[in-house]
Amino acid sequence: MLFDMDGTLIESEQLWAISLRQLAGEYGGVLSDAARLSMVGTDMPTSMGIFHADLGQEHRDYALSAERLVQLTGELFAQGLPWRPGAQELLAEVRAAGVPVALVTSTERRLVKIALDTLGPFDVVVCGDEVGRAKPHPEPYLTAARLLGVPIERCVAIEDSATGVRSAIAAGARVIGVPCEVELPGDLGAHLLPTLSGVDLAYLRGF
Protein backbone atom coordinates (compact mmCIF):
# COMPACT_ATOMS: atom_id res chain seq x y z
CA MET A 1 0.00 0.00 0.00
CA LEU A 2 1.25 3.45 -0.97
CA PHE A 3 -0.35 6.47 0.71
CA ASP A 4 -0.04 10.15 -0.07
CA MET A 5 -0.17 12.33 3.04
CA ASP A 6 -1.61 15.86 2.75
CA GLY A 7 -5.30 15.74 1.89
CA THR A 8 -5.27 11.94 1.68
CA LEU A 9 -4.51 10.73 5.21
CA ILE A 10 -4.71 14.02 7.09
CA GLU A 11 -6.65 17.26 6.79
CA SER A 12 -3.55 19.38 6.32
CA GLU A 13 -4.25 21.24 3.08
CA GLN A 14 -6.11 23.97 4.96
CA LEU A 15 -3.10 24.38 7.25
CA TRP A 16 -0.89 24.92 4.21
CA ALA A 17 -3.41 27.49 3.00
CA ILE A 18 -3.22 29.35 6.31
CA SER A 19 0.59 29.42 6.20
CA LEU A 20 0.69 30.53 2.57
CA ARG A 21 -1.74 33.36 3.20
CA GLN A 22 0.20 34.46 6.28
CA LEU A 23 3.43 34.48 4.29
CA ALA A 24 1.76 36.46 1.51
CA GLY A 25 0.60 38.96 4.12
CA GLU A 26 4.12 39.28 5.47
CA TYR A 27 5.17 40.17 1.94
CA GLY A 28 2.41 42.77 1.65
CA GLY A 29 0.34 40.72 -0.78
CA VAL A 30 -2.75 38.53 -1.00
CA LEU A 31 -2.56 35.01 -2.42
CA SER A 32 -5.34 34.23 -4.87
CA ASP A 33 -7.55 31.18 -4.42
CA ALA A 34 -6.63 30.01 -7.91
CA ALA A 35 -2.91 30.08 -7.11
CA ARG A 36 -3.43 28.23 -3.83
CA LEU A 37 -5.44 25.47 -5.49
CA SER A 38 -2.88 25.08 -8.26
CA MET A 39 -0.25 24.29 -5.60
CA VAL A 40 -2.11 21.26 -4.25
CA GLY A 41 0.00 18.14 -4.70
CA THR A 42 3.09 19.97 -5.96
CA ASP A 43 6.59 19.99 -4.51
CA MET A 44 8.05 23.01 -2.72
CA PRO A 45 9.99 24.53 -5.66
CA THR A 46 6.90 24.39 -7.86
CA SER A 47 4.70 25.83 -5.13
CA MET A 48 7.13 28.67 -4.48
CA GLY A 49 7.21 29.49 -8.18
CA ILE A 50 3.42 29.74 -8.27
CA PHE A 51 3.38 31.70 -5.01
CA HIS A 52 5.85 34.38 -6.06
CA ALA A 53 4.37 34.73 -9.55
CA ASP A 54 0.90 35.22 -8.09
CA LEU A 55 2.20 37.99 -5.81
CA GLY A 56 4.23 39.54 -8.62
CA GLN A 57 7.35 39.13 -6.46
CA GLU A 58 9.54 36.84 -8.51
CA HIS A 59 12.57 38.82 -7.31
CA ARG A 60 12.38 37.27 -3.84
CA ASP A 61 14.63 34.44 -2.69
CA TYR A 62 12.52 31.31 -3.12
CA ALA A 63 14.61 29.32 -0.64
CA LEU A 64 14.06 31.88 2.11
CA SER A 65 10.34 31.92 1.39
CA ALA A 66 10.22 28.12 1.55
CA GLU A 67 12.07 28.16 4.87
CA ARG A 68 9.58 30.59 6.36
CA LEU A 69 6.64 28.61 4.98
CA VAL A 70 7.95 25.39 6.52
CA GLN A 71 8.39 27.18 9.85
CA LEU A 72 4.82 28.48 9.81
CA THR A 73 3.35 25.16 8.72
CA GLY A 74 5.41 23.21 11.23
CA GLU A 75 3.93 25.30 14.03
CA LEU A 76 0.43 24.41 12.82
CA PHE A 77 1.28 20.72 12.34
CA ALA A 78 2.56 20.56 15.93
CA GLN A 79 -0.86 21.58 17.22
CA GLY A 80 -2.36 18.34 15.89
CA LEU A 81 -3.53 16.94 12.58
CA PRO A 82 -7.06 15.63 12.02
CA TRP A 83 -7.55 12.49 9.94
CA ARG A 84 -9.40 12.38 6.65
CA PRO A 85 -12.63 10.28 6.76
CA GLY A 86 -11.86 6.56 6.83
CA ALA A 87 -8.09 7.02 6.58
CA GLN A 88 -7.17 6.09 10.14
CA GLU A 89 -9.31 2.95 10.08
CA LEU A 90 -7.91 1.77 6.74
CA LEU A 91 -4.31 2.40 7.75
CA ALA A 92 -4.82 0.54 11.03
CA GLU A 93 -6.28 -2.48 9.22
CA VAL A 94 -3.47 -2.52 6.66
CA ARG A 95 -0.86 -2.43 9.41
CA ALA A 96 -2.59 -5.11 11.47
CA ALA A 97 -2.63 -7.42 8.44
CA GLY A 98 1.10 -6.98 7.92
CA VAL A 99 0.72 -5.42 4.48
CA PRO A 100 3.86 -3.45 3.52
CA VAL A 101 2.97 0.23 3.62
CA ALA A 102 4.72 3.37 2.43
CA LEU A 103 4.08 7.07 2.79
CA VAL A 104 4.81 8.90 -0.48
CA THR A 105 4.55 12.67 -0.06
CA SER A 106 5.71 15.88 -1.70
CA THR A 107 6.17 17.39 1.76
CA GLU A 108 9.67 17.83 3.16
CA ARG A 109 11.06 15.36 5.69
CA ARG A 110 11.18 17.84 8.59
CA LEU A 111 7.43 18.43 8.38
CA VAL A 112 6.70 14.76 7.77
CA LYS A 113 8.49 13.94 11.04
CA ILE A 114 5.94 16.08 12.86
CA ALA A 115 3.04 14.47 11.00
CA LEU A 116 4.29 10.99 11.88
CA ASP A 117 3.47 11.72 15.52
CA THR A 118 -0.16 11.54 14.37
CA LEU A 119 0.16 9.00 11.57
CA GLY A 120 2.40 6.44 13.26
CA PRO A 121 5.16 4.40 11.61
CA PHE A 122 5.47 3.28 7.99
CA ASP A 123 7.75 0.64 6.51
CA VAL A 124 9.02 3.25 4.04
CA VAL A 125 8.70 7.05 3.90
CA VAL A 126 9.54 8.90 0.68
CA CYS A 127 9.53 12.70 1.04
CA GLY A 128 9.50 15.44 -1.55
CA ASP A 129 13.01 16.63 -0.75
CA GLU A 130 14.45 13.11 -1.07
CA VAL A 131 13.79 12.37 -4.73
CA GLY A 132 15.39 13.81 -7.83
CA ARG A 133 12.09 14.26 -9.66
CA ALA A 134 8.91 15.03 -7.79
CA LYS A 135 5.29 14.16 -8.55
CA PRO A 136 3.86 14.00 -11.25
CA HIS A 137 7.03 12.14 -12.26
CA PRO A 138 6.78 8.43 -11.32
CA GLU A 139 10.05 8.46 -9.34
CA PRO A 140 8.49 8.90 -5.86
CA TYR A 141 6.20 5.88 -6.27
CA LEU A 142 8.81 3.75 -8.02
CA THR A 143 11.20 4.54 -5.18
CA ALA A 144 8.66 3.54 -2.54
CA ALA A 145 7.86 0.22 -4.24
CA ARG A 146 11.56 -0.56 -4.65
CA LEU A 147 12.27 0.15 -0.99
CA LEU A 148 9.31 -2.00 0.05
CA GLY A 149 10.56 -4.80 -2.19
CA VAL A 150 7.16 -5.07 -3.88
CA PRO A 151 6.58 -4.85 -7.66
CA ILE A 152 4.82 -1.59 -8.40
CA GLU A 153 2.15 -3.46 -10.38
CA ARG A 154 1.07 -5.14 -7.13
CA CYS A 155 0.77 -1.84 -5.27
CA VAL A 156 -2.33 0.23 -4.64
CA ALA A 157 -1.71 3.95 -4.27
CA ILE A 158 -4.17 6.38 -2.70
CA GLU A 159 -4.01 10.04 -3.73
CA ASP A 160 -6.09 13.20 -3.48
CA SER A 161 -4.51 15.36 -6.21
CA ALA A 162 -4.21 15.09 -9.98
CA THR A 163 -0.45 15.57 -9.64
CA GLY A 164 -0.19 12.60 -7.30
CA VAL A 165 -2.53 10.42 -9.34
CA ARG A 166 -0.46 11.06 -12.47
CA SER A 167 2.70 10.09 -10.59
CA ALA A 168 1.28 6.81 -9.32
CA ILE A 169 -0.35 5.90 -12.66
CA ALA A 170 2.88 6.62 -14.53
CA ALA A 171 4.75 4.39 -12.08
CA GLY A 172 2.40 1.50 -12.83
CA ALA A 173 0.42 1.30 -9.60
CA ARG A 174 -3.30 0.81 -9.30
CA VAL A 175 -4.69 4.08 -7.99
CA ILE A 176 -7.61 5.18 -5.88
CA GLY A 177 -8.33 8.90 -6.06
CA VAL A 178 -10.06 10.55 -3.12
CA PRO A 179 -10.36 14.29 -3.80
CA CYS A 180 -9.97 16.77 -0.98
CA GLU A 181 -9.36 20.39 -1.95
CA VAL A 182 -9.64 19.99 -5.71
CA GLU A 183 -11.89 17.81 -7.86
CA LEU A 184 -10.19 14.98 -9.74
CA PRO A 185 -10.85 14.58 -13.47
CA GLY A 186 -12.37 11.25 -14.40
CA ASP A 187 -9.90 10.58 -17.19
CA LEU A 188 -6.74 10.18 -15.11
CA GLY A 189 -7.00 6.41 -14.84
CA ALA A 190 -7.74 6.31 -11.13
CA HIS A 191 -10.72 4.71 -9.42
CA LEU A 192 -12.47 7.67 -7.79
CA LEU A 193 -14.17 7.58 -4.40
CA PRO A 194 -15.71 10.43 -2.39
CA THR A 195 -13.87 9.37 0.82
CA LEU A 196 -12.07 6.38 2.29
CA SER A 197 -14.98 5.68 4.63
CA GLY A 198 -15.89 2.01 4.33
CA VAL A 199 -12.77 1.14 2.31
CA ASP A 200 -11.08 -1.92 3.81
CA LEU A 201 -8.69 -4.69 2.80
CA ALA A 202 -11.49 -6.75 1.30
CA TYR A 203 -12.38 -3.84 -0.94
CA LEU A 204 -8.75 -3.31 -1.93
CA ARG A 205 -8.24 -6.98 -2.76
CA GLY A 206 -11.14 -6.79 -5.17
CA PHE A 207 -9.99 -3.51 -6.64
C-alpha positions in Angstrom: 0.0 0.0 0.0 1.2 3.4 -1.0 -0.3 6.5 0.7 0.0 10.1 -0.1 -0.2 12.3 3.0 -1.6 15.9 2.7 -5.3 15.7 1.9 -5.3 11.9 1.7 -4.5 10.7 5.2 -4.7 14.0 7.1 -6.7 17.3 6.8 -3.5 19.4 6.3 -4.2 21.2 3.1 -6.1 24.0 5.0 -3.1 24.4 7.2 -0.9 24.9 4.2 -3.4 27.5 3.0 -3.2 29.4 6.3 0.6 29.4 6.2 0.7 30.5 2.6 -1.7 33.4 3.2 0.2 34.5 6.3 3.4 34.5 4.3 1.8 36.5 1.5 0.6 39.0 4.1 4.1 39.3 5.5 5.2 40.2 1.9 2.4 42.8 1.6 0.3 40.7 -0.8 -2.7 38.5 -1.0 -2.6 35.0 -2.4 -5.3 34.2 -4.9 -7.6 31.2 -4.4 -6.6 30.0 -7.9 -2.9 30.1 -7.1 -3.4 28.2 -3.8 -5.4 25.5 -5.5 -2.9 25.1 -8.3 -0.3 24.3 -5.6 -2.1 21.3 -4.3 0.0 18.1 -4.7 3.1 20.0 -6.0 6.6 20.0 -4.5 8.1 23.0 -2.7 10.0 24.5 -5.7 6.9 24.4 -7.9 4.7 25.8 -5.1 7.1 28.7 -4.5 7.2 29.5 -8.2 3.4 29.7 -8.3 3.4 31.7 -5.0 5.9 34.4 -6.1 4.4 34.7 -9.5 0.9 35.2 -8.1 2.2 38.0 -5.8 4.2 39.5 -8.6 7.3 39.1 -6.5 9.5 36.8 -8.5 12.6 38.8 -7.3 12.4 37.3 -3.8 14.6 34.4 -2.7 12.5 31.3 -3.1 14.6 29.3 -0.6 14.1 31.9 2.1 10.3 31.9 1.4 10.2 28.1 1.6 12.1 28.2 4.9 9.6 30.6 6.4 6.6 28.6 5.0 8.0 25.4 6.5 8.4 27.2 9.9 4.8 28.5 9.8 3.4 25.2 8.7 5.4 23.2 11.2 3.9 25.3 14.0 0.4 24.4 12.8 1.3 20.7 12.3 2.6 20.6 15.9 -0.9 21.6 17.2 -2.4 18.3 15.9 -3.5 16.9 12.6 -7.1 15.6 12.0 -7.5 12.5 9.9 -9.4 12.4 6.6 -12.6 10.3 6.8 -11.9 6.6 6.8 -8.1 7.0 6.6 -7.2 6.1 10.1 -9.3 2.9 10.1 -7.9 1.8 6.7 -4.3 2.4 7.7 -4.8 0.5 11.0 -6.3 -2.5 9.2 -3.5 -2.5 6.7 -0.9 -2.4 9.4 -2.6 -5.1 11.5 -2.6 -7.4 8.4 1.1 -7.0 7.9 0.7 -5.4 4.5 3.9 -3.4 3.5 3.0 0.2 3.6 4.7 3.4 2.4 4.1 7.1 2.8 4.8 8.9 -0.5 4.5 12.7 -0.1 5.7 15.9 -1.7 6.2 17.4 1.8 9.7 17.8 3.2 11.1 15.4 5.7 11.2 17.8 8.6 7.4 18.4 8.4 6.7 14.8 7.8 8.5 13.9 11.0 5.9 16.1 12.9 3.0 14.5 11.0 4.3 11.0 11.9 3.5 11.7 15.5 -0.2 11.5 14.4 0.2 9.0 11.6 2.4 6.4 13.3 5.2 4.4 11.6 5.5 3.3 8.0 7.8 0.6 6.5 9.0 3.3 4.0 8.7 7.0 3.9 9.5 8.9 0.7 9.5 12.7 1.0 9.5 15.4 -1.5 13.0 16.6 -0.7 14.5 13.1 -1.1 13.8 12.4 -4.7 15.4 13.8 -7.8 12.1 14.3 -9.7 8.9 15.0 -7.8 5.3 14.2 -8.5 3.9 14.0 -11.3 7.0 12.1 -12.3 6.8 8.4 -11.3 10.0 8.5 -9.3 8.5 8.9 -5.9 6.2 5.9 -6.3 8.8 3.7 -8.0 11.2 4.5 -5.2 8.7 3.5 -2.5 7.9 0.2 -4.2 11.6 -0.6 -4.7 12.3 0.1 -1.0 9.3 -2.0 0.1 10.6 -4.8 -2.2 7.2 -5.1 -3.9 6.6 -4.9 -7.7 4.8 -1.6 -8.4 2.2 -3.5 -10.4 1.1 -5.1 -7.1 0.8 -1.8 -5.3 -2.3 0.2 -4.6 -1.7 4.0 -4.3 -4.2 6.4 -2.7 -4.0 10.0 -3.7 -6.1 13.2 -3.5 -4.5 15.4 -6.2 -4.2 15.1 -10.0 -0.4 15.6 -9.6 -0.2 12.6 -7.3 -2.5 10.4 -9.3 -0.5 11.1 -12.5 2.7 10.1 -10.6 1.3 6.8 -9.3 -0.3 5.9 -12.7 2.9 6.6 -14.5 4.7 4.4 -12.1 2.4 1.5 -12.8 0.4 1.3 -9.6 -3.3 0.8 -9.3 -4.7 4.1 -8.0 -7.6 5.2 -5.9 -8.3 8.9 -6.1 -10.1 10.6 -3.1 -10.4 14.3 -3.8 -10.0 16.8 -1.0 -9.4 20.4 -1.9 -9.6 20.0 -5.7 -11.9 17.8 -7.9 -10.2 15.0 -9.7 -10.8 14.6 -13.5 -12.4 11.3 -14.4 -9.9 10.6 -17.2 -6.7 10.2 -15.1 -7.0 6.4 -14.8 -7.7 6.3 -11.1 -10.7 4.7 -9.4 -12.5 7.7 -7.8 -14.2 7.6 -4.4 -15.7 10.4 -2.4 -13.9 9.4 0.8 -12.1 6.4 2.3 -15.0 5.7 4.6 -15.9 2.0 4.3 -12.8 1.1 2.3 -11.1 -1.9 3.8 -8.7 -4.7 2.8 -11.5 -6.8 1.3 -12.4 -3.8 -0.9 -8.7 -3.3 -1.9 -8.2 -7.0 -2.8 -11.1 -6.8 -5.2 -10.0 -3.5 -6.6 
